Amino acid sequence: MYQLANSVSTEFEIKKSRFIGQLYPAATRIEARAKLAELRLAHPNAVHICWVLICEGDSGLDDDGEPSGTAARPMYNVLVHKELMNVLAVVVRYWGGIKLGAGGLARAYGQAISDASKLAELVPVEVMCQRSFAIRFADESQFRRMCEQFAVTVVSVDYADLVTMHLRMTLRIAEEFEQTAFDLLRGSLQNVTT
């Protein structure tokens, strides 16, 4: 999976209709709605502003008045094919007075996002995970230093008989982190299932 390093835009004309394909990094529906509101203000004369949002846990799509399946679905298919995540794809259409038909619309909307994706700088998405570990009080500072070395985020800490630390890290380092911590603390590390 990949995500955008920055926003990109492309534009072309088919039978006097102007299509502006745009890709924006967006991790939440709130970010996407804010960007869409901004675009509606920037393009008050556009007849359609179709969009697709793909992000973890909160995605959506809208044909914005185009015939069902002719705008957002082809845009979505391009994003899935390109393995894009955390992205808002938008196509702004200014109508030129000539009907394109369902097939023509689907090709145009798909092309707008495909062209924009060719300009995009993509970076791999790091899959994150959460882990919780119980350690002795005497080992807390040493364990925290190790978290810093591995770029692991301490989300929260619970103090009881042991110190339970709730961590967020990339999935790719989780196994190595746990093994290194186990060795460092001489086996006194407990993996806690929450």
HUCORDA-V857997 format. One record per residue. N is the residue number from 1. RES is the residue in three letters. PHI is phi in degrees with one decimal (NA if undefined). NEAR is the number of other C-alpha atoms within 12 Angstrom. Layout:
{{N RES PHI NEAR} {N RES PHI NEAR}}
//
This chain:
{{1 MET NA 21} {2 TYR -131.6 25} {3 GLN -133.7 33} {4 LEU -78.4 34} {5 ALA -82.6 22} {6 ASN -158.6 21} {7 SER -77.4 26} {8 VAL -139.1 29} {9 SER -146.6 26} {10 THR -143.5 27} {11 GLU -146.7 26} {12 PHE -154.8 24} {13 GLU -125.6 22} {14 ILE -131.4 25} {15 LYS 45.9 18} {16 LYS 71.4 15} {17 SER -88.6 25} {18 ARG -101.2 29} {19 PHE -117.2 37} {20 ILE -114.7 36} {21 GLY -94.2 42} {22 GLN -137.5 43} {23 LEU -124.6 46} {24 TYR -130.7 40} {25 PRO -65.9 34} {26 ALA -154.7 32} {27 ALA -97.8 25} {28 THR -142.5 23} {29 ARG -66.0 25} {30 ILE -62.2 17} {31 GLU -60.4 22} {32 ALA -63.3 30} {33 ARG -62.4 25} {34 ALA -63.3 16} {35 LYS -65.6 28} {36 LEU -62.9 33} {37 ALA -62.0 17} {38 GLU -62.4 15} {39 LEU -67.7 27} {40 ARG -63.9 23} {41 LEU -69.8 14} {42 ALA -74.1 13} {43 HIS -127.4 19} {44 PRO -67.4 16} {45 ASN -97.2 16} {46 ALA -68.9 23} {47 VAL -84.5 22} {48 HIS -143.0 32} {49 ILE -127.4 38} {50 CYS -92.8 46} {51 TRP -147.7 46} {52 VAL -139.1 44} {53 LEU -118.7 40} {54 ILE -125.0 38} {55 CYS -149.4 32} {56 GLU -59.2 21} {57 GLY 80.0 12} {58 ASP -156.4 20} {59 SER -115.2 25} {60 GLY -174.7 27} {61 LEU -154.5 33} {62 ASP -151.0 29} {63 ASP -80.7 30} {64 ASP 45.5 25} {65 GLY 93.5 17} {66 GLU -70.3 28} {67 PRO -54.2 21} {68 SER -50.8 18} {69 GLY 84.6 24} {70 THR -98.3 29} {71 ALA -123.6 42} {72 ALA -65.1 41} {73 ARG -61.3 32} {74 PRO -63.2 35} {75 MET -64.3 44} {76 TYR -58.9 39} {77 ASN -59.3 27} {78 VAL -64.8 32} {79 LEU -61.5 41} {80 VAL -66.0 26} {81 HIS -61.6 17} {82 LYS -82.4 24} {83 GLU 58.9 22} {84 LEU -92.2 38} {85 MET -136.5 37} {86 ASN 54.6 38} {87 VAL -136.5 47} {88 LEU -111.8 47} {89 ALA -104.9 57} {90 VAL -132.8 52} {91 VAL -123.0 50} {92 VAL -96.6 41} {93 ARG -118.3 38} {94 TYR -104.0 26} {95 TRP -76.0 23} {96 GLY -101.4 17} {97 GLY 98.1 13} {98 ILE -117.3 15} {99 LYS -70.9 16} {100 LEU -99.1 23} {101 GLY 78.9 16} {102 ALA -59.7 18} {103 GLY -64.6 17} {104 GLY -64.6 21} {105 LEU -63.2 35} {106 ALA -58.6 29} {107 ARG -64.3 26} {108 ALA -65.0 36} {109 TYR -66.7 49} {110 GLY -63.2 37} {111 GLN -63.7 32} {112 ALA -57.8 41} {113 ILE -77.5 47} {114 SER -61.8 34} {115 ASP -61.9 29} {116 ALA -64.4 35} {117 SER -66.1 38} {118 LYS -68.3 22} {119 LEU -88.0 21} {120 ALA -76.2 29} {121 GLU -91.7 19} {122 LEU -106.0 26} {123 VAL -126.5 17} {124 PRO -62.6 16} {125 VAL -82.3 23} {126 GLU -89.4 18} {127 VAL -75.8 18} {128 MET -101.0 17} {129 CYS -144.0 19} {130 GLN -118.6 26} {131 ARG -134.9 31} {132 SER -127.4 28} {133 PHE -133.1 36} {134 ALA -103.4 33} {135 ILE -135.5 33} {136 ARG -76.1 24} {137 PHE -56.2 22} {138 ALA -64.2 15} {139 ASP -96.3 25} {140 GLU -59.9 27} {141 SER -64.5 16} {142 GLN -64.8 18} {143 PHE -66.6 35} {144 ARG -62.5 30} {145 ARG -61.3 17} {146 MET -64.8 26} {147 CYS -58.3 30} {148 GLU -61.7 17} {149 GLN -62.8 16} {150 PHE -91.4 25} {151 ALA 58.9 17} {152 VAL -95.9 30} {153 THR -91.6 25} {154 VAL -85.6 25} {155 VAL -80.4 19} {156 SER -159.7 17} {157 VAL -135.5 21} {158 ASP -115.3 21} {159 TYR -109.0 16} {160 ALA -146.7 12} {161 ASP -63.6 11} {162 LEU -122.5 20} {163 VAL -93.4 27} {164 THR -103.9 30} {165 MET -109.6 35} {166 HIS -100.2 27} {167 LEU -121.1 34} {168 ARG -125.0 27} {169 MET -151.1 28} {170 THR -73.3 21} {171 LEU -59.5 20} {172 ARG -65.0 17} {173 ILE -102.6 24} {174 ALA -56.9 25} {175 GLU -65.5 18} {176 GLU -63.0 18} {177 PHE -59.7 29} {178 GLU -62.8 32} {179 GLN -64.8 19} {180 THR -64.3 21} {181 ALA -64.8 31} {182 PHE -60.1 23} {183 ASP -66.4 16} {184 LEU -61.0 21} {185 LEU -93.7 25} {186 ARG 53.5 15} {187 GLY 83.8 17} {188 SER -92.2 24} {189 LEU -96.9 28} {190 GLN -115.5 23} {191 ASN -79.3 25} {192 VAL -105.8 19} {193 THR -90.3 12} {194 THR -105.1 12}}
//
